[in-house]
Amino acid sequence: MIATASLILIPVGIDAGYYLRLWSFQNYYEAEVAKLPKDNNPRFRLFDWGGYFIFNTIVLAYDESDELSLAPGKQSPEWTARTNERTGGFFGGKWTAEHLQGHYYVVTTY
């Protein structure tokens, strides 16, 4: 009965795969985030999840500031500078972010 009720809460389609991937490897992601320096800046980390064809890249992002929840281009200048420095300009082009849970987001570039 509990397993059936739990399945109802899992989103369907591609999103279900994102959630299952996060949950399956969450201990790894949490351990990697814990290794990040705790300075005055929010912690941020990308985990490569591959992509579709040759044009799109999909990553799991940990964004302690949760500025990824804002529409692209609405992030603070500090966030933009900090993340582009840490990621080599990953957020310089077109991208979308979808919140999964906590500070975790699926980011797709185009």
N, C-alpha and C positions, 0 to 999 in steps of 0.2 A: 504494500500500500504506500509506504513512504517513497519507494523508488519511483512509482508511478506519479505521485504528486510532484516529485523533484523534476521529472522530465517535462512536466507542464511548464515549469518556470524557465526552461532552457529555450532561448530564442531559436527560431528555425532558419534554415538556409545557410548562407555563408557565415553569418554571424555566429551560428552555433559552433562552427569550426574554430572561430576566433576564441570563443569562451572556453571550449574544450582544450585548446592549445595552451591558453593561459593557465587554466586550472591544472593541467597535466604537468606543467613545468614550473609552477609558481614557486616552489622551494628554491629552484635554481635562480629565478629572477630576483627573489627576495634576498638571496645570498649575495648576488652581484650588486644590487642596490646598496646593501649594507657595507660593501667595500668602498663606496664612493666617499670622498672627503666631506666632512660635515663642517663647512665653513659658513659664512654669512649668506651664501646663495642657496636657493632651493636646488635639491639634487635632480639631475636629469640624465637619462641614459636611453639609448636606442638599442634594440635587439633585432637583428635582421631576420625577417620572416620570408624572404624571397620576393616573388612578384609574379605578375602575369606578363607573358611574352617578353619583349625587350624594353617596353616603355614604362611600365609601372613598377614601382618598388613598394613593398609592404613591410612595415616595421612595427614592432611593439615598442611603444614609448612609455617610459616612466617619467612623469612630470610632476614633481612635488608642488610646483606653483599652480598647477591646473590651468595654466594659460592656454593649453591646447584645447580646452573646452570652449574657448572663444572662436569666433569665425576667423578664418585665415586673414591676416593683415590687421587684426584688432589686438594683437599681443603688444605688450609694452615694448618700447625701444630697448630697455635693458634685457628683457627676455630674448628678443630677436638677436641682439648682439651676442649675448651669452651662448645661446643655442647654436647660432651659426659658427661661432668660434669653436665650440666643442664638437660640431658635426661636419665641419668643412663646408658649410653653406647648404646643408640638406634642405632647409626651409626657405631657400631663395626662390624656388619655382612654385608651381601650382601643387597644392596638396589639400587633403581633407583629413580630419581626425574624428574618430568615433570613440566615445568613452566606453570602456568595458566595466571596470570596477576600481574603486580606490583612486590611485593616481595613474592607472594604466589606460593607455589609449592605443588603438590601431590607427596608424597613419599610412595613407596611400599617396604616393606622388604620381604626377601625370606628366 
